[in-house]
Amino acid sequence: MSNTLRNRYRADLREMEFQLFEMAKIDELFVPGGFENWNKETSLAVLEQTRQFAYEVSGPLNGYADELGCQLADSPEGKRVVTPKGFKEAWDKLFELGLTNIAVDAEYGGLEGPHALQVVVEEMLTGANTSFNMYAGLTFGAAEMLAAFGTPTQKSTFLGNMLGGKWAGTMCLTEPNAGSDVGAATTKAVKQADGRYKLYGTKIYISGGDNDLTENIVHMVLARIEGAPAGTKGLSLFIVPRVRINADGTLGKFNDVTLGGIEHKMGIRASATCVLNFGESDDCYGELMGGVANEGIKQMFRMMNTARLAVGIQGLALASNAYLAALSYAKDRKQGPSIENFKDANAPKVAIIQHPDIRRSLLEMKAKVEGIRSIAVLIAAHQDRAHFYQGKDDEKAAFHQGQVELLVPIVKAYGSDQAFRVAEIAVQVHGGAGYIKDYGVEQDLRDSKIFSIYEGTNHIQSMDLVARKLGQRGGMNLMALAGEIQAFVEEHKDDATLGGAVATLGASVEAINGAVMRFMGWSGEGKLGLVSMFANRFLELMSELVVGYLLLKGAAIAKAALAGGSTEKAFYEGKIHSAVWFARNILPTTGARAEVMAQEDDSALTISDEAFASA
Ligand SMILES: Cc1cc2nc3c(=O)[nH]c(=O)nc-3n(C[C@H](O)[C@H](O)[C@H](O)COP(=O)(O)OP(=O)(O)OC[C@H]3O[C@@H](n4cnc5c(N)ncnc54)[C@H](O)[C@@H]3O)c2cc1C
């Protein structure tokens, strides 16, 4: 196997710059009260530094770590996880560079920069080595929970150490009988005379549940205090360090969090997916997050946007890597004559990028990757603006926050579903070379599948969209987005280059509006089976509308740049091509697929369980 090829990570910095500065215009926030210590040069320097880390440090470990996975070693405290060689050095380097802390307050050692910039940084960190970046991502997520809800003492005890990479963090929700149904969790917390809680229970599938990268691991554990109500309302969030912390901040005694094993899985094989036992020896202590009981799910919910955006970015990262690998392969691999010469046995062989089907495949990948990147950066830019306007202009802040809420299930579900599909196309473009391990795209395919499952399966995302988000703020978030798209259609419908494509966008808005009305009707009539059955489809259609819009908006910017005499002809023309391709090949199908919903076919609801098969 050629390791050089397999480990090759590729990132398109020019495209990232386009999304940040020409689309999301994050430089508008480089002003007093915003990100006043930042400018375009510093932002681009961070991108360059991240790319270098991804190319030279974490990326080269990716294929080898996938082969090896995580190992187990004995220790006085039971089994411990051993991550692949090189992870520890990469971890130390990552935190030395501060790449995970761009949007963190200076108080905790962060750089107080834009979330939008962190999005593309995360894209590169994940794309280069998803497994490795999982440990950092979960640590960041756990630290964010502490920053948002921890007491001052909890923050001062944990935050600096976690954000500095000294201690890792995890999220412990899932149990054997509590997956999507988190409220079924049975992990128990028993209050002690001194006010602390003892924990008892088993959590499964815990990413980074154990590691050898840090001296401590801080678990965020959902558990039910004895006597608390059933369901999600009775869940509390506990901070449970693997090793207890002494009053002076030094590490104390082992806290009875034992590793029950690691899963052997399809992808992200070097991310340890752990079974964790709490309190096997009746000696596991935790403290209530923020000192409040029965608020666990509310606290988790408030952090959900960031976590779900993070999974969307994971999808983007692998989709982009798979696309760029396929593009590179298609330029190199010679096979057969061009279609014009297909009857001529002596015709020169051409690179497969010359074959129409490969070109179509590449353009589909390009359009989807750029569209998903646009949504991810846009959401983070809305987050940045919501923060900026808070206390200055509440209406604007509410608008931006509303867009975040509306778009998060879209980036999570569409980003993750399409990552798998884009990776699948990349395998196809490689032919047999894609199916064997040498080129890394089969790893992208395997690694990306989990994104549609964890952090709320994509069906949960679609139900979040149709049942909560469409009606949020009285439907104002949705109306604002639809209004923005319609205004774009009005402005560009007569454009000589983009007009035809823009017309399909206009028709798509109409189709999606019709589908929204249909969902409202079904909800009103109590046809909940139809709502649930068509929710995924609706999410996909709405995602395509948003992608189509953002690609066309990018194309309009590209057209203006070309008209203004830009010398980056290929780059901007590429933007126009991906937008027109998506608008002409995907958007026209949204109407037909929305129309299918009108037929209210309930075959899947009425078929008996026995009728599916007799096997
Ligand atoms: C590699 C990996 C890493 C993970 N990391 C973590 C972690 O760090 N922390 C953590 O707590 N968990 C983690 N998980 C667990 C993950 O979040 C769960 O697997 C996920 O929530 C789904 O739960 P489940 O596996 O029990 O599937 P189930 O909930 O059993 O779902 C099975 C299927 O049924 C569908 N379904 C379930 N309920 C409904 C319903 N009411 N209506 C319609 N459809 C429904 C689902 O959409 C899914 O398609 C991880 C899992 C894996 C595999």
The ligand as an SDF file (V2000), in Angstrom:
LIG
                    3D

 53 58  0  0  0  0  0  0  0  0999 V2000
  -18.7470    5.8040   16.8020 C   0  0  0  0  0  0  0  0  0  0  0  0
  -19.7930    6.2950   17.7550 C   0  0  0  0  0  0  0  0  0  0  0  0
  -19.4780    7.3500   18.6050 C   0  0  0  0  0  0  0  0  0  0  0  0
  -20.4380    7.8070   19.5290 C   0  0  0  0  0  0  0  0  0  0  0  0
  -20.0930    8.7850   20.4370 N   0  0  0  0  0  0  0  0  0  0  0  0
  -20.9550    9.0650   21.4620 C   0  0  0  0  0  0  0  0  0  0  0  0
  -20.5550    9.9200   22.5540 C   0  0  0  0  0  0  0  0  0  0  0  0
  -19.4440   10.4400   22.5810 O   0  0  0  0  0  0  0  0  0  0  0  0
  -21.4340   10.1180   23.5590 N   0  0  0  0  0  0  0  0  0  0  0  0
  -22.6780    9.5540   23.5780 C   0  0  0  0  0  0  0  0  0  0  0  0
  -23.4200    9.7630   24.5420 O   0  0  0  0  0  0  0  0  0  0  0  0
  -23.0860    8.7440   22.5530 N   0  0  0  0  0  0  0  0  0  0  0  0
  -22.2620    8.4980   21.5040 C   0  0  0  0  0  0  0  0  0  0  0  0
  -22.6510    7.6570   20.4840 N   0  0  0  0  0  0  0  0  0  0  0  0
  -24.0110    7.1080   20.4980 C   0  0  0  0  0  0  0  0  0  0  0  0
  -24.8960    7.7460   19.4500 C   0  0  0  0  0  0  0  0  0  0  0  0
  -25.2020    9.0640   19.8070 O   0  0  0  0  0  0  0  0  0  0  0  0
  -26.1270    6.8370   19.3140 C   0  0  0  0  0  0  0  0  0  0  0  0
  -25.7150    5.6760   18.6230 O   0  0  0  0  0  0  0  0  0  0  0  0
  -27.2610    7.5290   18.5970 C   0  0  0  0  0  0  0  0  0  0  0  0
  -27.8150    8.5100   19.4390 O   0  0  0  0  0  0  0  0  0  0  0  0
  -28.3790    6.5520   18.1660 C   0  0  0  0  0  0  0  0  0  0  0  0
  -28.7780    5.7680   19.2360 O   0  0  0  0  0  0  0  0  0  0  0  0
  -28.8420    4.1750   19.0540 P   0  0  0  0  0  0  0  0  0  0  0  0
  -27.5360    3.7390   18.5230 O   0  0  0  0  0  0  0  0  0  0  0  0
  -29.2960    3.5980   20.3300 O   0  0  0  0  0  0  0  0  0  0  0  0
  -29.9170    3.9560   17.9250 O   0  0  0  0  0  0  0  0  0  0  0  0
  -31.4960    3.9120   18.1470 P   0  0  0  0  0  0  0  0  0  0  0  0
  -31.9200    5.0490   18.9850 O   0  0  0  0  0  0  0  0  0  0  0  0
  -31.8680    2.5440   18.5650 O   0  0  0  0  0  0  0  0  0  0  0  0
  -32.0070    4.1750   16.6800 O   0  0  0  0  0  0  0  0  0  0  0  0
  -32.0620    3.1650   15.6590 C   0  0  0  0  0  0  0  0  0  0  0  0
  -32.8310    3.7380   14.4780 C   0  0  0  0  0  0  0  0  0  0  0  0
  -34.1830    4.0100   14.8630 O   0  0  0  0  0  0  0  0  0  0  0  0
  -34.5090    5.3690   14.6390 C   0  0  0  0  0  0  0  0  0  0  0  0
  -35.3600    5.8260   15.7280 N   0  0  0  0  0  0  0  0  0  0  0  0
  -35.1260    5.7240   17.0410 C   0  0  0  0  0  0  0  0  0  0  0  0
  -36.1280    6.2800   17.7370 N   0  0  0  0  0  0  0  0  0  0  0  0
  -37.0020    6.7710   16.8430 C   0  0  0  0  0  0  0  0  0  0  0  0
  -38.2380    7.4650   16.9340 C   0  0  0  0  0  0  0  0  0  0  0  0
  -38.7690    7.8020   18.1070 N   0  0  0  0  0  0  0  0  0  0  0  0
  -38.8780    7.7910   15.7880 N   0  0  0  0  0  0  0  0  0  0  0  0
  -38.3520    7.4650   14.6010 C   0  0  0  0  0  0  0  0  0  0  0  0
  -37.1950    6.8260   14.4440 N   0  0  0  0  0  0  0  0  0  0  0  0
  -36.5190    6.4740   15.5560 C   0  0  0  0  0  0  0  0  0  0  0  0
  -33.1920    6.1090   14.5880 C   0  0  0  0  0  0  0  0  0  0  0  0
  -33.2850    7.3110   13.8210 O   0  0  0  0  0  0  0  0  0  0  0  0
  -32.2690    5.0630   13.9820 C   0  0  0  0  0  0  0  0  0  0  0  0
  -32.3620    5.1140   12.5880 O   0  0  0  0  0  0  0  0  0  0  0  0
  -21.7230    7.2220   19.5470 C   0  0  0  0  0  0  0  0  0  0  0  0
  -22.0330    6.1880   18.6500 C   0  0  0  0  0  0  0  0  0  0  0  0
  -21.0780    5.7080   17.7970 C   0  0  0  0  0  0  0  0  0  0  0  0
  -21.4320    4.5450   16.9160 C   0  0  0  0  0  0  0  0  0  0  0  0
  1  2  1  0
  2  3  1  0
  2 52  2  0
  3  4  2  0
  4  5  1  0
  4 50  1  0
  5  6  2  0
  6  7  1  0
  6 13  1  0
  7  8  2  0
  7  9  1  0
  9 10  1  0
 10 11  2  0
 10 12  1  0
 12 13  2  0
 13 14  1  0
 14 15  1  0
 14 50  1  0
 15 16  1  0
 16 17  1  0
 16 18  1  0
 18 19  1  0
 18 20  1  0
 20 21  1  0
 20 22  1  0
 22 23  1  0
 23 24  1  0
 24 25  2  0
 24 26  1  0
 24 27  1  0
 27 28  1  0
 28 29  2  0
 28 30  1  0
 28 31  1  0
 31 32  1  0
 32 33  1  0
 33 34  1  0
 33 48  1  0
 34 35  1  0
 35 36  1  0
 35 46  1  0
 36 37  1  0
 36 45  1  0
 37 38  2  0
 38 39  1  0
 39 40  1  0
 39 45  2  0
 40 41  1  0
 40 42  2  0
 42 43  1  0
 43 44  2  0
 44 45  1  0
 46 47  1  0
 46 48  1  0
 48 49  1  0
 50 51  2  0
 51 52  1  0
 52 53  1  0
M  END
$$$$
